[in-house]
Amino acid sequence: MEVLKVSSRSVPNSVAGAICGVIRKGNSVEIQAIGAGATNQAVKAVAVARGFLEPEGIELICFPAFGQVTLNDEERTAMIITCEKR
Amino acid sequence: MEVLKVSSRSVPNSVAGAICGVIRKGNSVEIQAIGAGATNQAVKAVAVARGFLEPEGIELICFPAFGQVTLNDEERTAMIITCEKR
């Protein structure tokens, strides 16, 4: 499982490219986002990645969950969005 | 396909309950969210709904896409998160 950390300043198209790279290798990817802005960029990235992968016959699905991640030595609650090929 | 409109003031647990109601009936649900705050609440709601449905042996999956919705007579870009039983 590869991990991508997304912030509110992440560019959805770039994150989508990274998601596609992992999925095309046949792996799953876990997107970590802390806060509303980051979660929004993460969801946009998944939507863009779905569009990139669709013409290749790959359907991307995802499932969100809450998780704990460490940021600057602090424990924070993050949204963890796992993406995989259907 | 049932539609749930989520705003930044929506309570994730309540939205999750509504998602579960639709899924238990065997239907799919489309969550519409405009803006980062609303999208964040929508993703939280899906994460909570997954937790509600898991003990029932139901795995919830989702796929986000961009869509156009009309709000106050204005055309707006929304995140449309479709949820269904795996």
Backbone of each chain as nested JSON, in Angstrom:
{
  "chains": [
    {"id": "A", "residues": [
      {"number": 1, "name": "MET", "atoms": {"N": [0.853, -1.201, 0.0], "CA": [0.0, 0.0, 0.0], "C": [0.882, 1.242, 0.0]}},
      {"number": 2, "name": "GLU", "atoms": {"N": [0.75, 2.077, -1.04], "CA": [1.528, 3.313, -1.058], "C": [0.729, 4.432, -0.385]}},
      {"number": 3, "name": "VAL", "atoms": {"N": [1.429, 5.41, 0.145], "CA": [0.783, 6.499, 0.876], "C": [1.066, 7.828, 0.179]}},
      {"number": 4, "name": "LEU", "atoms": {"N": [0.016, 8.626, -0.018], "CA": [0.174, 9.973, -0.569], "C": [-0.368, 10.953, 0.472]}},
      {"number": 5, "name": "LYS", "atoms": {"N": [0.445, 11.952, 0.823], "CA": [-0.025, 12.963, 1.771], "C": [-0.479, 14.178, 0.981]}},
      {"number": 6, "name": "VAL", "atoms": {"N": [-1.715, 14.596, 1.221], "CA": [-2.294, 15.701, 0.467], "C": [-2.576, 16.856, 1.418]}},
      {"number": 7, "name": "SER", "atoms": {"N": [-2.242, 18.076, 0.996], "CA": [-2.553, 19.259, 1.807], "C": [-3.545, 20.128, 1.038]}},
      {"number": 8, "name": "SER", "atoms": {"N": [-3.975, 21.21, 1.67], "CA": [-4.933, 22.109, 1.01], "C": [-4.283, 22.828, -0.171]}},
      {"number": 9, "name": "ARG", "atoms": {"N": [-2.943, 22.788, -0.251], "CA": [-2.251, 23.436, -1.372], "C": [-1.853, 22.443, -2.461]}},
      {"number": 10, "name": "SER", "atoms": {"N": [-2.195, 21.172, -2.264], "CA": [-1.876, 20.166, -3.288], "C": [-2.695, 20.437, -4.548]}},
      {"number": 11, "name": "VAL", "atoms": {"N": [-2.1, 20.182, -5.693], "CA": [-2.783, 20.383, -6.978], "C": [-3.463, 19.065, -7.373]}},
      {"number": 12, "name": "PRO", "atoms": {"N": [-4.81, 19.074, -7.476], "CA": [-5.535, 17.829, -7.749], "C": [-5.0, 17.049, -8.954]}},
      {"number": 13, "name": "ASN", "atoms": {"N": [-4.645, 17.76, -10.044], "CA": [-4.154, 17.047, -11.233], "C": [-2.842, 16.303, -10.963]}},
      {"number": 14, "name": "SER", "atoms": {"N": [-1.967, 16.906, -10.16], "CA": [-0.697, 16.259, -9.836], "C": [-0.92, 15.044, -8.951]}},
      {"number": 15, "name": "VAL", "atoms": {"N": [-1.786, 15.213, -7.949], "CA": [-2.086, 14.088, -7.063], "C": [-2.742, 12.969, -7.876]}},
      {"number": 16, "name": "ALA", "atoms": {"N": [-3.623, 13.357, -8.804], "CA": [-4.299, 12.367, -9.649], "C": [-3.279, 11.573, -10.468]}},
      {"number": 17, "name": "GLY", "atoms": {"N": [-2.259, 12.266, -10.968], "CA": [-1.199, 11.587, -11.719], "C": [-0.486, 10.556, -10.865]}},
      {"number": 18, "name": "ALA", "atoms": {"N": [-0.23, 10.931, -9.611], "CA": [0.448, 10.018, -8.681], "C": [-0.442, 8.81, -8.368]}},
      {"number": 19, "name": "ILE", "atoms": {"N": [-1.751, 9.072, -8.173], "CA": [-2.698, 7.969, -7.911], "C": [-2.673, 6.993, -9.09]}},
      {"number": 20, "name": "CYS", "atoms": {"N": [-2.756, 7.542, -10.312], "CA": [-2.795, 6.698, -11.514], "C": [-1.537, 5.845, -11.63]}},
      {"number": 21, "name": "GLY", "atoms": {"N": [-0.388, 6.435, -11.298], "CA": [0.877, 5.704, -11.375], "C": [0.841, 4.451, -10.507]}},
      {"number": 22, "name": "VAL", "atoms": {"N": [0.305, 4.62, -9.278], "CA": [0.232, 3.493, -8.336], "C": [-0.767, 2.438, -8.843]}},
      {"number": 23, "name": "ILE", "atoms": {"N": [-1.919, 2.917, -9.274], "CA": [-2.995, 1.999, -9.701], "C": [-2.564, 1.203, -10.936]}},
      {"number": 24, "name": "ARG", "atoms": {"N": [-1.874, 1.871, -11.864], "CA": [-1.425, 1.18, -13.086], "C": [-0.413, 0.082, -12.775]}},
      {"number": 25, "name": "LYS", "atoms": {"N": [0.318, 0.243, -11.663], "CA": [1.271, -0.794, -11.245], "C": [0.546, -1.961, -10.573]}},
      {"number": 26, "name": "GLY", "atoms": {"N": [-0.781, -1.789, -10.376], "CA": [-1.562, -2.869, -9.766], "C": [-1.637, -2.774, -8.251]}},
      {"number": 27, "name": "ASN", "atoms": {"N": [-1.176, -1.644, -7.702], "CA": [-1.215, -1.472, -6.247], "C": [-2.399, -0.607, -5.81]}},
      {"number": 28, "name": "SER", "atoms": {"N": [-2.613, -0.564, -4.505], "CA": [-3.606, 0.339, -3.92], "C": [-2.874, 1.54, -3.337]}},
      {"number": 29, "name": "VAL", "atoms": {"N": [-3.614, 2.623, -3.124], "CA": [-2.991, 3.824, -2.575], "C": [-3.868, 4.404, -1.472]}},
      {"number": 30, "name": "GLU", "atoms": {"N": [-3.186, 4.892, -0.436], "CA": [-3.869, 5.48, 0.708], "C": [-3.561, 6.976, 0.686]}},
      {"number": 31, "name": "ILE", "atoms": {"N": [-4.604, 7.8, 0.602], "CA": [-4.411, 9.25, 0.591], "C": [-4.709, 9.778, 1.982]}},
      {"number": 32, "name": "GLN", "atoms": {"N": [-3.75, 10.497, 2.554], "CA": [-3.938, 11.073, 3.895], "C": [-4.195, 12.567, 3.773]}},
      {"number": 33, "name": "ALA", "atoms": {"N": [-5.257, 13.036, 4.414], "CA": [-5.593, 14.463, 4.358], "C": [-6.011, 14.931, 5.741]}},
      {"number": 34, "name": "ILE", "atoms": {"N": [-5.43, 16.039, 6.191], "CA": [-5.805, 16.616, 7.488], "C": [-6.515, 17.938, 7.239]}},
      {"number": 35, "name": "GLY", "atoms": {"N": [-7.778, 18.027, 7.644], "CA": [-8.549, 19.259, 7.491], "C": [-9.404, 19.273, 6.242]}},
      {"number": 36, "name": "ALA", "atoms": {"N": [-10.381, 20.201, 6.256], "CA": [-11.375, 20.269, 5.187], "C": [-10.75, 20.599, 3.826]}},
      {"number": 37, "name": "GLY", "atoms": {"N": [-9.795, 21.543, 3.823], "CA": [-9.179, 21.954, 2.558], "C": [-8.41, 20.811, 1.93]}},
      {"number": 38, "name": "ALA", "atoms": {"N": [-7.688, 20.067, 2.76], "CA": [-6.896, 18.937, 2.26], "C": [-7.819, 17.811, 1.775]}},
      {"number": 39, "name": "THR", "atoms": {"N": [-8.872, 17.555, 2.536], "CA": [-9.805, 16.489, 2.148], "C": [-10.466, 16.835, 0.817]}},
      {"number": 40, "name": "ASN", "atoms": {"N": [-10.811, 18.108, 0.661], "CA": [-11.414, 18.559, -0.598], "C": [-10.469, 18.326, -1.777]}},
      {"number": 41, "name": "GLN", "atoms": {"N": [-9.194, 18.659, -1.603], "CA": [-8.227, 18.442, -2.695], "C": [-8.063, 16.951, -2.976]}},
      {"number": 42, "name": "ALA", "atoms": {"N": [-8.103, 16.15, -1.917], "CA": [-7.957, 14.699, -2.088], "C": [-9.126, 14.132, -2.904]}},
      {"number": 43, "name": "VAL", "atoms": {"N": [-10.339, 14.581, -2.586], "CA": [-11.525, 14.064, -3.291], "C": [-11.5, 14.518, -4.751]}},
      {"number": 44, "name": "LYS", "atoms": {"N": [-11.092, 15.765, -4.972], "CA": [-10.96, 16.26, -6.359], "C": [-9.952, 15.405, -7.117]}},
      {"number": 45, "name": "ALA", "atoms": {"N": [-8.825, 15.092, -6.461], "CA": [-7.777, 14.297, -7.111], "C": [-8.3, 12.925, -7.51]}},
      {"number": 46, "name": "VAL", "atoms": {"N": [-9.113, 12.326, -6.65], "CA": [-9.667, 10.999, -6.968], "C": [-10.609, 11.113, -8.171]}},
      {"number": 47, "name": "ALA", "atoms": {"N": [-11.424, 12.186, -8.183], "CA": [-12.346, 12.384, -9.306], "C": [-11.564, 12.547, -10.618]}},
      {"number": 48, "name": "VAL", "atoms": {"N": [-10.472, 13.313, -10.581], "CA": [-9.647, 13.517, -11.776], "C": [-8.994, 12.192, -12.187]}},
      {"number": 49, "name": "ALA", "atoms": {"N": [-8.482, 11.456, -11.212], "CA": [-7.827, 10.173, -11.502], "C": [-8.804, 9.196, -12.152]}},
      {"number": 50, "name": "ARG", "atoms": {"N": [-10.055, 9.215, -11.679], "CA": [-11.069, 8.346, -12.293], "C": [-11.222, 8.658, -13.781]}},
      {"number": 51, "name": "GLY", "atoms": {"N": [-11.195, 9.964, -14.08], "CA": [-11.306, 10.383, -15.48], "C": [-10.1, 9.957, -16.308]}},
      {"number": 52, "name": "PHE", "atoms": {"N": [-8.91, 9.99, -15.69], "CA": [-7.682, 9.577, -16.39], "C": [-7.715, 8.078, -16.686]}},
      {"number": 53, "name": "LEU", "atoms": {"N": [-8.224, 7.297, -15.72], "CA": [-8.132, 5.829, -15.819], "C": [-9.265, 5.206, -16.625]}},
      {"number": 54, "name": "GLU", "atoms": {"N": [-10.383, 5.913, -16.712], "CA": [-11.565, 5.36, -17.377], "C": [-11.285, 4.927, -18.825]}},
      {"number": 55, "name": "PRO", "atoms": {"N": [-10.598, 5.774, -19.632], "CA": [-10.337, 5.368, -21.033], "C": [-9.432, 4.134, -21.128]}},
      {"number": 56, "name": "GLU", "atoms": {"N": [-8.726, 3.812, -20.036], "CA": [-7.861, 2.626, -20.019], "C": [-8.63, 1.399, -19.536]}},
      {"number": 57, "name": "GLY", "atoms": {"N": [-9.927, 1.595, -19.287], "CA": [-10.744, 0.461, -18.845], "C": [-10.569, 0.133, -17.372]}},
      {"number": 58, "name": "ILE", "atoms": {"N": [-10.004, 1.099, -16.616], "CA": [-9.81, 0.881, -15.181], "C": [-10.835, 1.713, -14.413]}},
      {"number": 59, "name": "GLU", "atoms": {"N": [-11.63, 1.043, -13.579], "CA": [-12.55, 1.796, -12.723], "C": [-11.944, 1.902, -11.329]}},
      {"number": 60, "name": "LEU", "atoms": {"N": [-11.801, 3.154, -10.882], "CA": [-11.209, 3.416, -9.571], "C": [-12.326, 3.558, -8.546]}},
      {"number": 61, "name": "ILE", "atoms": {"N": [-12.212, 2.847, -7.423], "CA": [-13.161, 3.014, -6.332], "C": [-12.389, 3.459, -5.093]}},
      {"number": 62, "name": "CYS", "atoms": {"N": [-13.093, 4.057, -4.156], "CA": [-12.407, 4.475, -2.946], "C": [-13.275, 4.278, -1.729]}},
      {"number": 63, "name": "PHE", "atoms": {"N": [-12.65, 4.239, -0.578], "CA": [-13.387, 4.176, 0.686], "C": [-12.664, 4.995, 1.723]}},
      {"number": 64, "name": "PRO", "atoms": {"N": [-13.385, 5.968, 2.284], "CA": [-12.801, 6.844, 3.29], "C": [-12.94, 6.27, 4.694]}},
      {"number": 65, "name": "ALA", "atoms": {"N": [-11.996, 6.598, 5.539], "CA": [-12.031, 6.203, 6.951], "C": [-11.286, 7.254, 7.763]}},
      {"number": 66, "name": "PHE", "atoms": {"N": [-11.54, 7.282, 9.057], "CA": [-10.778, 8.171, 9.929], "C": [-9.512, 7.451, 10.365]}},
      {"number": 67, "name": "GLY", "atoms": {"N": [-8.443, 8.207, 10.529], "CA": [-7.203, 7.598, 10.983], "C": [-6.39, 8.591, 11.782]}},
      {"number": 68, "name": "GLN", "atoms": {"N": [-5.394, 8.102, 12.484], "CA": [-4.502, 8.973, 13.255], "C": [-3.166, 9.055, 12.528]}},
      {"number": 69, "name": "VAL", "atoms": {"N": [-2.691, 10.272, 12.312], "CA": [-1.363, 10.433, 11.722], "C": [-0.561, 11.42, 12.574]}},
      {"number": 70, "name": "THR", "atoms": {"N": [0.747, 11.327, 12.466], "CA": [1.608, 12.222, 13.236], "C": [2.089, 13.346, 12.331]}},
      {"number": 71, "name": "LEU", "atoms": {"N": [1.822, 14.578, 12.738], "CA": [2.255, 15.752, 11.978], "C": [2.965, 16.696, 12.946]}},
      {"number": 72, "name": "ASN", "atoms": {"N": [4.202, 17.039, 12.64], "CA": [5.013, 17.888, 13.533], "C": [4.981, 17.385, 14.98]}},
      {"number": 73, "name": "ASP", "atoms": {"N": [5.193, 16.086, 15.15], "CA": [5.209, 15.451, 16.475], "C": [3.872, 15.498, 17.199]}},
      {"number": 74, "name": "GLU", "atoms": {"N": [2.801, 15.871, 16.476], "CA": [1.477, 15.886, 17.096], "C": [0.608, 14.818, 16.455]}},
      {"number": 75, "name": "GLU", "atoms": {"N": [-0.221, 14.192, 17.278], "CA": [-1.169, 13.183, 16.794], "C": [-2.398, 13.928, 16.254]}},
      {"number": 76, "name": "ARG", "atoms": {"N": [-2.736, 13.687, 15.001], "CA": [-3.884, 14.385, 14.41], "C": [-4.838, 13.38, 13.78]}},
      {"number": 77, "name": "THR", "atoms": {"N": [-6.111, 13.761, 13.746], "CA": [-7.086, 12.915, 13.057], "C": [-7.072, 13.283, 11.579]}},
      {"number": 78, "name": "ALA", "atoms": {"N": [-6.94, 12.288, 10.743], "CA": [-6.899, 12.528, 9.294], "C": [-8.005, 11.737, 8.613]}},
      {"number": 79, "name": "MET", "atoms": {"N": [-8.373, 12.175, 7.423], "CA": [-9.204, 11.336, 6.564], "C": [-8.232, 10.499, 5.749]}},
      {"number": 80, "name": "ILE", "atoms": {"N": [-8.455, 9.212, 5.739], "CA": [-7.638, 8.291, 4.962], "C": [-8.542, 7.767, 3.856]}},
      {"number": 81, "name": "ILE", "atoms": {"N": [-8.226, 8.112, 2.637], "CA": [-9.046, 7.653, 1.5], "C": [-8.247, 6.594, 0.747]}},
      {"number": 82, "name": "THR", "atoms": {"N": [-8.709, 5.369, 0.836], "CA": [-8.024, 4.27, 0.14], "C": [-8.622, 4.122, -1.25]}},
      {"number": 83, "name": "CYS", "atoms": {"N": [-7.755, 4.067, -2.25], "CA": [-8.214, 3.924, -3.642], "C": [-7.686, 2.622, -4.206]}},
      {"number": 84, "name": "GLU", "atoms": {"N": [-8.515, 1.932, -4.93], "CA": [-8.069, 0.717, -5.607], "C": [-8.855, 0.502, -6.883]}},
      {"number": 85, "name": "LYS", "atoms": {"N": [-8.343, -0.38, -7.694], "CA": [-9.015, -0.765, -8.926], "C": [-10.197, -1.638, -8.549]}},
      {"number": 86, "name": "ARG", "atoms": {"N": [-11.347, -1.395, -9.194], "CA": [-12.519, -2.206, -8.865], "C": [-12.3, -3.632, -9.342]}}
    ]},
    {"id": "B", "residues": [
      {"number": 1, "name": "MET", "atoms": {"N": [-31.709, 5.941, -8.053], "CA": [-30.623, 6.633, -7.351], "C": [-31.195, 7.759, -6.49]}},
      {"number": 2, "name": "GLU", "atoms": {"N": [-30.972, 7.675, -5.18], "CA": [-31.443, 8.753, -4.306], "C": [-30.354, 9.823, -4.174]}},
      {"number": 3, "name": "VAL", "atoms": {"N": [-30.767, 11.051, -3.91], "CA": [-29.83, 12.175, -3.828], "C": [-29.867, 12.783, -2.429]}},
      {"number": 4, "name": "LEU", "atoms": {"N": [-28.692, 13.004, -1.852], "CA": [-28.581, 13.7, -0.565], "C": [-27.751, 14.959, -0.796]}},
      {"number": 5, "name": "LYS", "atoms": {"N": [-28.283, 16.104, -0.36], "CA": [-27.513, 17.345, -0.489], "C": [-26.862, 17.65, 0.855]}},
      {"number": 6, "name": "VAL", "atoms": {"N": [-25.555, 17.826, 0.826], "CA": [-24.806, 18.036, 2.06], "C": [-24.19, 19.434, 2.033]}},
      {"number": 7, "name": "SER", "atoms": {"N": [-24.283, 20.134, 3.164], "CA": [-23.649, 21.456, 3.265], "C": [-22.553, 21.398, 4.324]}},
      {"number": 8, "name": "SER", "atoms": {"N": [-21.851, 22.511, 4.479], "CA": [-20.765, 22.549, 5.476], "C": [-21.33, 22.469, 6.894]}},
      {"number": 9, "name": "ARG", "atoms": {"N": [-22.629, 22.696, 7.048], "CA": [-23.252, 22.614, 8.373], "C": [-23.96, 21.284, 8.617]}},
      {"number": 10, "name": "SER", "atoms": {"N": [-23.901, 20.381, 7.636], "CA": [-24.526, 19.066, 7.824], "C": [-23.773, 18.286, 8.898]}},
      {"number": 11, "name": "VAL", "atoms": {"N": [-24.503, 17.501, 9.669], "CA": [-23.9, 16.685, 10.725], "C": [-23.572, 15.302, 10.133]}},
      {"number": 12, "name": "PRO", "atoms": {"N": [-22.27, 14.939, 10.117], "CA": [-21.868, 13.682, 9.473], "C": [-22.661, 12.459, 9.952]}},
      {"number": 13, "name": "ASN", "atoms": {"N": [-22.934, 12.379, 11.266], "CA": [-23.663, 11.214, 11.774], "C": [-25.081, 11.124, 11.207]}},
      {"number": 14, "name": "SER", "atoms": {"N": [-25.732, 12.272, 11.045], "CA": [-27.091, 12.286, 10.493], "C": [-27.065, 11.894, 9.021]}},
      {"number": 15, "name": "VAL", "atoms": {"N": [-26.113, 12.452, 8.28], "CA": [-26.001, 12.115, 6.857], "C": [-25.685, 10.63, 6.716]}},
      {"number": 16, "name": "ALA", "atoms": {"N": [-24.822, 10.133, 7.614], "CA": [-24.451, 8.712, 7.587], "C": [-25.693, 7.844, 7.787]}},
      {"number": 17, "name": "GLY", "atoms": {"N": [-26.571, 8.25, 8.701], "CA": [-27.805, 7.51, 8.933], "C": [-28.65, 7.454, 7.675]}},
      {"number": 18, "name": "ALA", "atoms": {"N": [-28.73, 8.583, 6.973], "CA": [-29.506, 8.65, 5.732], "C": [-28.879, 7.764, 4.654]}},
      {"number": 19, "name": "ILE", "atoms": {"N": [-27.553, 7.771, 4.578], "CA": [-26.856, 6.913, 3.599], "C": [-27.192, 5.446, 3.893]}},
      {"number": 20, "name": "CYS", "atoms": {"N": [-27.09, 5.071, 5.161], "CA": [-27.339, 3.673, 5.551], "C": [-28.758, 3.25, 5.195]}},
      {"number": 21, "name": "GLY", "atoms": {"N": [-29.722, 4.163, 5.416], "CA": [-31.117, 3.846, 5.097], "C": [-31.279, 3.472, 3.639]}},
      {"number": 22, "name": "VAL", "atoms": {"N": [-30.645, 4.241, 2.77], "CA": [-30.75, 3.986, 1.325], "C": [-30.05, 2.672, 0.962]}},
      {"number": 23, "name": "ILE", "atoms": {"N": [-28.855, 2.48, 1.5], "CA": [-28.049, 1.29, 1.168], "C": [-28.752, 0.01, 1.641]}},
      {"number": 24, "name": "ARG", "atoms": {"N": [-29.345, 0.068, 2.829], "CA": [-30.04, -1.115, 3.366], "C": [-31.24, -1.495, 2.505]}},
      {"number": 25, "name": "LYS", "atoms": {"N": [-31.817, -0.503, 1.822], "CA": [-32.945, -0.785, 0.909], "C": [-32.443, -1.388, -0.401]}},
      {"number": 26, "name": "GLY", "atoms": {"N": [-31.114, -1.443, -0.55], "CA": [-30.543, -2.033, -1.766], "C": [-30.323, -1.02, -2.883]}},
      {"number": 27, "name": "ASN", "atoms": {"N": [-30.465, 0.273, -2.54], "CA": [-30.268, 1.313, -3.553], "C": [-28.896, 1.974, -3.432]}},
      {"number": 28, "name": "SER", "atoms": {"N": [-28.561, 2.781, -4.443], "CA": [-27.348, 3.594, -4.395], "C": [-27.738, 5.017, -4.026]}},
      {"number": 29, "name": "VAL", "atoms": {"N": [-26.775, 5.779, -3.553], "CA": [-27.063, 7.155, -3.167], "C": [-25.981, 8.087, -3.721]}},
      {"number": 30, "name": "GLU", "atoms": {"N": [-26.448, 9.255, -4.153], "CA": [-25.56, 10.264, -4.712], "C": [-25.524, 11.426, -3.731]}},
      {"number": 31, "name": "ILE", "atoms": {"N": [-24.334, 11.748, -3.223], "CA": [-24.194, 12.86, -2.284], "C": [-23.665, 14.064, -3.044]}},
      {"number": 32, "name": "GLN", "atoms": {"N": [-24.4, 15.182, -2.953], "CA": [-23.98, 16.411, -3.641], "C": [-23.4, 17.372, -2.622]}},
      {"number": 33, "name": "ALA", "atoms": {"N": [-22.21, 17.891, -2.898], "CA": [-21.567, 18.84, -1.986], "C": [-20.939, 19.964, -2.797]}},
      {"number": 34, "name": "ILE", "atoms": {"N": [-21.22, 21.202, -2.387], "CA": [-20.624, 22.363, -3.053], "C": [-19.652, 23.027, -2.087]}},
      {"number": 35, "name": "GLY", "atoms": {"N": [-18.38, 23.073, -2.447], "CA": [-17.374, 23.726, -1.608], "C": [-16.627, 22.744, -0.713]}},
      {"number": 36, "name": "ALA", "atoms": {"N": [-15.476, 23.216, -0.211], "CA": [-14.583, 22.363, 0.579], "C": [-15.231, 21.901, 1.883]}},
      {"number": 37, "name": "GLY", "atoms": {"N": [-15.947, 22.801, 2.561], "CA": [-16.554, 22.446, 3.838], "C": [-17.612, 21.365, 3.667]}},
      {"number": 38, "name": "ALA", "atoms": {"N": [-18.425, 21.506, 2.627], "CA": [-19.481, 20.531, 2.358], "C": [-18.881, 19.192, 1.945]}},
      {"number": 39, "name": "THR", "atoms": {"N": [-17.85, 19.232, 1.103], "CA": [-17.204, 17.992, 0.65], "C": [-16.595, 17.257, 1.838]}},
      {"number": 40, "name": "ASN", "atoms": {"N": [-15.995, 18.015, 2.749], "CA": [-15.409, 17.415, 3.944], "C": [-16.47, 16.705, 4.785]}},
      {"number": 41, "name": "GLN", "atoms": {"N": [-17.62, 17.356, 4.973], "CA": [-18.699, 16.727, 5.753], "C": [-19.215, 15.478, 5.04]}},
      {"number": 42, "name": "ALA", "atoms": {"N": [-19.276, 15.547, 3.712], "CA": [-19.756, 14.396, 2.933], "C": [-18.822, 13.199, 3.108]}},
      {"number": 43, "name": "VAL", "atoms": {"N": [-17.511, 13.446, 3.043], "CA": [-16.533, 12.359, 3.171], "C": [-16.582, 11.772, 4.581]}},
      {"number": 44, "name": "LYS", "atoms": {"N": [-16.707, 12.658, 5.585], "CA": [-16.841, 12.174, 6.964], "C": [-18.077, 11.289, 7.083]}},
      {"number": 45, "name": "ALA", "atoms": {"N": [-19.179, 11.731, 6.483], "CA": [-20.435, 10.968, 6.562], "C": [-20.26, 9.576, 5.958]}},
      {"number": 46, "name": "VAL", "atoms": {"N": [-19.547, 9.485, 4.848], "CA": [-19.328, 8.183, 4.206], "C": [-18.481, 7.295, 5.126]}},
      {"number": 47, "name": "ALA", "atoms": {"N": [-17.456, 7.896, 5.761], "CA": [-16.604, 7.124, 6.681], "C": [-17.436, 6.593, 7.851]}},
      {"number": 48, "name": "VAL", "atoms": {"N": [-18.321, 7.441, 8.394], "CA": [-19.178, 7.011, 9.513], "C": [-20.145, 5.921, 9.037]}},
      {"number": 49, "name": "ALA", "atoms": {"N": [-20.725, 6.111, 7.868], "CA": [-21.675, 5.12, 7.322], "C": [-20.998, 3.77, 7.13]}},
      {"number": 50, "name": "ARG", "atoms": {"N": [-19.751, 3.789, 6.681], "CA": [-19.0, 2.53, 6.523], "C": [-18.9, 1.794, 7.858]}},
      {"number": 51, "name": "GLY", "atoms": {"N": [-18.658, 2.568, 8.923], "CA": [-18.573, 1.975, 10.256], "C": [-19.907, 1.403, 10.722]}},
      {"number": 52, "name": "PHE", "atoms": {"N": [-21.017, 2.084, 10.36], "CA": [-22.356, 1.611, 10.723], "C": [-22.681, 0.306, 9.984]}},
      {"number": 53, "name": "LEU", "atoms": {"N": [-22.285, 0.223, 8.723], "CA": [-22.707, -0.906, 7.877], "C": [-21.813, -2.13, 8.009]}},
      {"number": 54, "name": "GLU", "atoms": {"N": [-20.569, -1.903, 8.416], "CA": [-19.603, -3.006, 8.491], "C": [-20.097, -4.187, 9.353]}},
      {"number": 55, "name": "PRO", "atoms": {"N": [-20.64, -3.915, 10.578], "CA": [-21.09, -5.047, 11.411], "C": [-22.245, -5.817, 10.772]}},
      {"number": 56, "name": "GLU", "atoms": {"N": [-22.919, -5.186, 9.786], "CA": [-24.026, -5.864, 9.091], "C": [-23.513, -6.647, 7.881]}},
      {"number": 57, "name": "GLY", "atoms": {"N": [-22.199, -6.643, 7.717], "CA": [-21.613, -7.384, 6.597], "C": [-21.742, -6.658, 5.264]}},
      {"number": 58, "name": "ILE", "atoms": {"N": [-22.027, -5.34, 5.348], "CA": [-22.152, -4.546, 4.115], "C": [-20.909, -3.681, 3.963]}},
      {"number": 59, "name": "GLU", "atoms": {"N": [-20.209, -3.806, 2.837], "CA": [-19.082, -2.918, 2.581], "C": [-19.523, -1.819, 1.624]}},
      {"number": 60, "name": "LEU", "atoms": {"N": [-19.342, -0.591, 2.082], "CA": [-19.753, 0.575, 1.287], "C": [-18.556, 1.068, 0.494]}},
      {"number": 61, "name": "ILE", "atoms": {"N": [-18.746, 1.282, -0.798], "CA": [-17.689, 1.877, -1.605], "C": [-18.228, 3.166, -2.21]}},
      {"number": 62, "name": "CYS", "atoms": {"N": [-17.336, 4.039, -2.629], "CA": [-17.819, 5.279, -3.234], "C": [-16.91, 5.709, -4.364]}},
      {"number": 63, "name": "PHE", "atoms": {"N": [-17.447, 6.552, -5.243], "CA": [-16.621, 7.123, -6.292], "C": [-17.046, 8.556, -6.53]}},
      {"number": 64, "name": "PRO", "atoms": {"N": [-16.089, 9.472, -6.396], "CA": [-16.376, 10.892, -6.579], "C": [-16.25, 11.324, -8.033]}},
      {"number": 65, "name": "ALA", "atoms": {"N": [-17.036, 12.314, -8.398], "CA": [-16.973, 12.894, -9.744], "C": [-17.385, 14.356, -9.643]}},
      {"number": 66, "name": "PHE", "atoms": {"N": [-17.035, 15.134, -10.641], "CA": [-17.491, 16.516, -10.695], "C": [-18.85, 16.545, -11.383]}},
      {"number": 67, "name": "GLY", "atoms": {"N": [-19.709, 17.452, -10.931], "CA": [-21.017, 17.57, -11.564], "C": [-21.51, 18.998, -11.484]}},
      {"number": 68, "name": "GLN", "atoms": {"N": [-22.533, 19.303, -12.261], "CA": [-23.14, 20.639, -12.225], "C": [-24.476, 20.542, -11.504]}},
      {"number": 69, "name": "VAL", "atoms": {"N": [-24.682, 21.4, -10.526], "CA": [-25.986, 21.444, -9.863], "C": [-26.465, 22.897, -9.829]}},
      {"number": 70, "name": "THR", "atoms": {"N": [-27.776, 23.058, -9.701], "CA": [-28.345, 24.406, -9.663], "C": [-28.635, 24.773, -8.215]}},
      {"number": 71, "name": "LEU", "atoms": {"N": [-28.053, 25.886, -7.769], "CA": [-28.274, 26.365, -6.404], "C": [-28.662, 27.838, -6.496]}},
      {"number": 72, "name": "ASN", "atoms": {"N": [-29.821, 28.191, -5.956], "CA": [-30.33, 29.572, -6.035], "C": [-30.278, 30.117, -7.469]}},
      {"number": 73, "name": "ASP", "atoms": {"N": [-30.765, 29.275, -8.407], "CA": [-30.819, 29.652, -9.822], "C": [-29.449, 29.847, -10.463]}},
      {"number": 74, "name": "GLU", "atoms": {"N": [-28.396, 29.428, -9.74], "CA": [-27.051, 29.542, -10.319], "C": [-26.487, 28.153, -10.581]}},
      {"number": 75, "name": "GLU", "atoms": {"N": [-25.777, 28.012, -11.678], "CA": [-25.112, 26.749, -12.014], "C": [-23.807, 26.689, -11.23]}},
      {"number": 76, "name": "ARG", "atoms": {"N": [-23.635, 25.635, -10.446], "CA": [-22.418, 25.517, -9.629], "C": [-21.769, 24.159, -9.849]}},
      {"number": 77, "name": "THR", "atoms": {"N": [-20.441, 24.133, -9.708], "CA": [-19.752, 22.849, -9.78], "C": [-19.808, 22.194, -8.407]}},
      {"number": 78, "name": "ALA", "atoms": {"N": [-20.23, 20.954, -8.38], "CA": [-20.335, 20.222, -7.121], "C": [-19.503, 18.965, -7.189]}},
      {"number": 79, "name": "MET", "atoms": {"N": [-19.151, 18.452, -6.018], "CA": [-18.6, 17.104, -5.954], "C": [-19.794, 16.183, -5.776]}},
      {"number": 80, "name": "ILE", "atoms": {"N": [-19.851, 15.169, -6.624], "CA": [-20.921, 14.175, -6.534], "C": [-20.251, 12.885, -6.076]}},
      {"number": 81, "name": "ILE", "atoms": {"N": [-20.569, 12.439, -4.896], "CA": [-19.976, 11.199, -4.371], "C": [-21.053, 10.116, -4.397]}},
      {"number": 82, "name": "THR", "atoms": {"N": [-20.882, 9.163, -5.28], "CA": [-21.842, 8.06, -5.376], "C": [-21.411, 6.94, -4.449]}},
      {"number": 83, "name": "CYS", "atoms": {"N": [-22.345, 6.468, -3.654], "CA": [-22.058, 5.379, -2.707], "C": [-22.913, 4.173, -3.062]}},
      {"number": 84, "name": "GLU", "atoms": {"N": [-22.314, 3.023, -3.014], "CA": [-23.084, 1.802, -3.216], "C": [-22.478, 0.654, -2.436]}},
      {"number": 85, "name": "LYS", "atoms": {"N": [-23.233, -0.405, -2.345], "CA": [-22.771, -1.619, -1.678], "C": [-21.775, -2.295, -2.615]}},
      {"number": 86, "name": "ARG", "atoms": {"N": [-20.659, -2.779, -2.048], "CA": [-19.683, -3.431, -2.906], "C": [-20.246, -4.736, -3.443]}}
    ]}
  ]
}
